[in-house]
């Protein structure tokens, strides 16, 4: 996708943080920062712009809006928000607003009723 000039927004789960019971400091062990470091090494700074501090809101929007053709950014762990596990409609809409097309390469979770799995249904409505 990057080689074809797409602007790629990557998102993922890592671990099982519980935003309802854990502090932000406790959840940091589940940050995607190590993944971002690997992406930077593999893709290089020309193609990978970094890790957005959040997966929704102004931090995510800033990361996505700054992308040029052929660049990618990574959103912070989706499970940092309770809306991911509960498939919250507002959370789904915020994720969907960041993209025109959704590509799910996580076949192992495709059966789950989670926001990041169902978001693709909403992205196509914007395309």
C-alpha positions as CSV (number, residue, x, y, z in Angstrom):
1,X,0.0,0.0,0.0
2,X,2.8,2.4,0.8
3,X,4.6,1.7,-2.5
4,X,1.3,2.6,-4.3
5,X,1.2,6.0,-2.5
6,X,-1.4,5.2,0.1
7,X,-1.5,7.0,3.5
8,X,-1.6,4.1,5.9
9,X,-3.0,4.3,9.5
10,X,-1.9,1.2,11.5
11,X,-3.8,0.2,14.6
12,X,-3.5,-2.8,16.9
13,X,-4.1,-4.5,20.2
14,X,-1.3,-5.4,22.6
15,X,-2.0,-7.4,25.8
16,X,-5.1,-7.0,27.8
17,X,-5.0,-3.6,29.6
18,X,-8.1,-2.7,31.6
19,X,-8.7,1.0,31.4
20,X,-11.6,0.6,33.9
21,X,-9.3,-0.7,36.7
22,X,-5.7,0.2,35.7
23,X,-3.9,3.5,35.9
24,X,-2.4,5.1,32.8
25,X,1.1,4.3,34.3
26,X,0.1,0.6,34.7
27,X,-1.2,0.4,31.2
28,X,2.0,1.8,29.7
29,X,3.5,-1.7,29.7
30,X,1.1,-2.3,26.8
31,X,2.1,0.7,24.8
32,X,2.8,0.1,21.1
33,X,6.0,2.2,21.4
34,X,8.2,-0.9,20.9
35,X,6.3,-1.7,17.7
36,X,6.8,1.8,16.5
37,X,10.5,1.5,17.0
38,X,10.5,-1.7,14.8
39,X,8.4,0.0,12.2
40,X,10.8,2.9,12.1
41,X,13.7,0.5,11.6
42,X,11.9,-1.5,8.9
43,X,10.2,1.4,7.0
44,X,12.6,4.3,7.7
45,X,11.8,7.8,8.7
46,X,10.7,8.7,5.1
47,X,7.8,6.2,5.3
48,X,7.0,5.9,9.0
49,X,6.0,9.1,10.8
50,X,5.7,7.6,14.3
51,X,3.3,6.6,17.0
52,X,0.3,8.8,17.8
53,X,-0.2,9.3,21.5
54,X,-3.8,8.0,21.2
55,X,-5.9,6.1,18.8
56,X,-8.8,8.6,18.7
57,X,-9.1,12.4,19.3
58,X,-6.8,15.2,18.4
59,X,-3.6,13.1,18.9
60,X,-4.8,10.5,16.3
61,X,-6.2,13.1,14.0
62,X,-2.9,15.1,14.0
63,X,-0.9,11.9,13.2
64,X,-3.2,11.0,10.3
65,X,-3.6,14.5,8.8
66,X,0.2,14.9,8.6
67,X,0.6,11.8,6.4
68,X,1.9,12.3,2.9
69,X,1.4,9.7,0.1
70,X,3.5,6.7,0.9
71,X,3.7,7.3,4.6
72,X,2.3,5.4,7.6
73,X,1.6,6.2,11.2
74,X,0.7,3.9,14.1
75,X,-2.1,4.7,16.6
76,X,-1.6,3.8,20.2
77,X,-3.1,0.6,21.6
78,X,-6.8,0.4,20.9
79,X,-7.4,-1.5,24.2
80,X,-6.5,1.7,26.1
81,X,-10.1,2.6,25.6
82,X,-13.1,0.6,27.0
83,X,-14.9,1.3,23.8
84,X,-12.7,-1.2,21.9
85,X,-13.9,-4.2,24.0
86,X,-17.5,-3.0,24.2
87,X,-17.8,-2.1,20.5
88,X,-18.9,1.3,21.5
89,X,-20.6,3.1,18.6
90,X,-19.0,6.5,19.3
91,X,-15.5,4.8,19.5
92,X,-16.2,3.0,16.2
93,X,-17.2,6.3,14.6
94,X,-14.0,8.1,15.8
95,X,-11.8,5.3,14.4
96,X,-13.8,5.2,11.1
97,X,-13.4,9.0,10.7
98,X,-9.6,8.4,10.4
99,X,-9.7,6.3,7.2
100,X,-11.5,5.8,3.9
101,X,-10.7,2.1,3.6
102,X,-10.2,-0.6,6.2
103,X,-7.9,-3.6,5.8
104,X,-8.1,-6.3,8.5
105,X,-5.1,-8.6,8.5
106,X,-6.0,-10.0,12.0
107,X,-8.0,-13.0,10.9
108,X,-7.7,-14.5,14.4
109,X,-9.9,-11.8,15.9
110,X,-12.3,-11.3,13.0
111,X,-15.1,-13.1,14.9
112,X,-15.0,-10.6,17.8
113,X,-17.5,-7.9,18.3
114,X,-14.8,-5.2,19.0
115,X,-14.7,-1.7,17.6
116,X,-11.5,-2.3,15.6
117,X,-13.1,-5.3,13.9
118,X,-16.4,-3.7,13.0
119,X,-14.9,-0.3,12.1
120,X,-14.5,-1.4,8.5
121,X,-18.2,-1.4,8.1
122,X,-18.2,2.3,8.9
123,X,-15.2,3.3,6.8
124,X,-16.8,2.1,3.6
125,X,-19.7,4.4,4.2
126,X,-17.2,7.3,4.1
127,X,-15.4,6.2,1.0
